[in-house]
Amino acid sequence: MANAVEITDANFEELVKNSDRPVLVDFWAEWCGPCKMLTPVVEELAAEYEGKAIIGKLNVDDNPEISAKFNVRSIPTLLVFKDGQVVDKQIGVVPKSVLAQKLDASLVG
């Protein structure tokens, strides 16, 4: 079973920008209650989309560069990337189905 990949300022280019698959990045922090509520959902998506998309988590406290670059001001923020570009954005906790729809949309075309 796949787990969400840890994305950092250092590996962002390689894992997200250069990915040939869509990437969902969960911007979170250790102290964020809503982020912790979303963790099991993100892990389930990682398993369900294994081989189709990359699901990753980026700790905003440890990786301020990427967080600032994408203007992440409140967490949790989830960004969907395709071909290295942001194609969708979700701020706050939402049901898994909402995130799955966003990923499915990025898999088409």
C-alpha positions as CSV (number, residue, x, y, z in Angstrom):
1,M,0.0,0.0,0.0
2,A,1.4,3.3,-1.1
3,N,1.9,6.1,1.4
4,A,1.9,9.8,0.7
5,V,5.3,11.0,-0.4
6,E,7.1,13.6,1.7
7,I,7.7,16.7,-0.5
8,T,10.3,19.3,0.5
9,D,11.8,22.4,-0.8
10,A,14.7,20.2,-2.0
11,N,12.8,17.5,-3.9
12,F,9.8,19.6,-5.1
13,E,11.3,20.2,-8.6
14,E,12.0,16.5,-9.1
15,L,8.7,15.1,-7.6
16,V,6.2,17.7,-8.7
17,K,7.5,20.0,-11.4
18,N,9.1,17.1,-13.5
19,S,6.4,14.5,-12.8
20,D,4.7,12.9,-15.8
21,R,1.6,12.2,-13.6
22,P,-0.7,14.6,-11.7
23,V,0.5,15.4,-8.2
24,L,-1.7,16.3,-5.2
25,V,0.3,18.3,-2.6
26,D,-1.1,18.6,0.9
27,F,0.4,21.7,2.6
28,W,0.2,21.0,6.4
29,A,1.8,21.5,9.7
30,E,2.3,19.4,12.9
31,W,0.3,22.0,15.0
32,C,-2.7,22.2,12.6
33,G,-5.8,20.3,13.9
34,P,-7.7,20.3,10.6
35,C,-4.5,19.1,8.8
36,K,-4.4,16.0,11.1
37,M,-8.1,15.4,10.2
38,L,-7.1,15.3,6.6
39,T,-4.1,13.0,7.0
40,P,-6.0,9.6,6.8
41,V,-7.9,10.9,3.7
42,V,-4.6,11.8,2.0
43,E,-3.1,8.4,2.9
44,E,-6.2,6.7,1.4
45,L,-5.9,8.7,-1.8
46,A,-2.2,7.7,-2.0
47,A,-3.2,4.0,-2.0
48,E,-6.1,4.4,-4.4
49,Y,-4.2,6.5,-6.9
50,E,-1.0,4.5,-6.8
51,G,0.5,4.3,-10.3
52,K,-1.9,7.0,-11.6
53,A,-1.0,10.1,-9.6
54,I,1.5,11.1,-6.9
55,I,0.1,12.1,-3.5
56,G,2.4,14.1,-1.3
57,K,2.5,16.1,1.9
58,L,4.6,19.2,2.4
59,N,5.2,20.5,5.9
60,V,5.0,24.3,5.7
61,D,7.1,24.9,8.8
62,D,10.0,22.8,7.4
63,N,9.6,24.0,3.8
64,P,8.8,27.7,3.7
65,E,10.2,28.3,0.2
66,I,7.6,26.3,-1.7
67,S,4.8,27.4,0.6
68,A,5.7,31.0,-0.1
69,K,6.1,30.4,-3.8
70,F,2.5,29.1,-4.1
71,N,1.1,31.7,-1.7
72,V,-0.1,29.2,0.8
73,R,-1.4,31.4,3.6
74,S,-3.8,29.0,5.4
75,I,-3.6,25.3,5.9
76,P,-4.6,22.7,5.0
77,T,-4.2,23.8,1.4
78,L,-4.2,21.2,-1.3
79,L,-2.8,21.9,-4.7
80,V,-3.2,19.7,-7.8
81,F,-0.4,20.0,-10.3
82,K,-0.4,18.7,-13.9
83,D,2.7,19.1,-16.1
84,G,4.3,21.2,-13.3
85,Q,1.4,23.7,-13.2
86,V,-1.3,24.2,-10.6
87,V,-4.6,23.1,-12.1
88,D,-6.7,23.0,-9.0
89,K,-6.7,24.2,-5.4
90,Q,-8.6,23.4,-2.2
91,I,-8.3,25.2,1.1
92,G,-9.6,23.6,4.2
93,V,-10.9,20.2,5.1
94,V,-13.2,18.5,2.5
95,P,-14.6,15.0,2.0
96,K,-12.3,12.6,0.2
97,S,-14.8,12.5,-2.7
98,V,-14.1,16.2,-3.4
99,L,-10.3,15.6,-3.6
100,A,-10.9,12.4,-5.7
101,Q,-12.9,14.5,-8.2
102,K,-10.1,17.0,-8.5
103,L,-7.6,14.3,-9.1
104,D,-9.9,12.5,-11.6
105,A,-10.2,15.8,-13.5
106,S,-6.5,16.1,-13.7
107,L,-6.1,12.6,-15.1
108,V,-8.3,13.4,-18.1
109,G,-6.9,15.0,-21.2
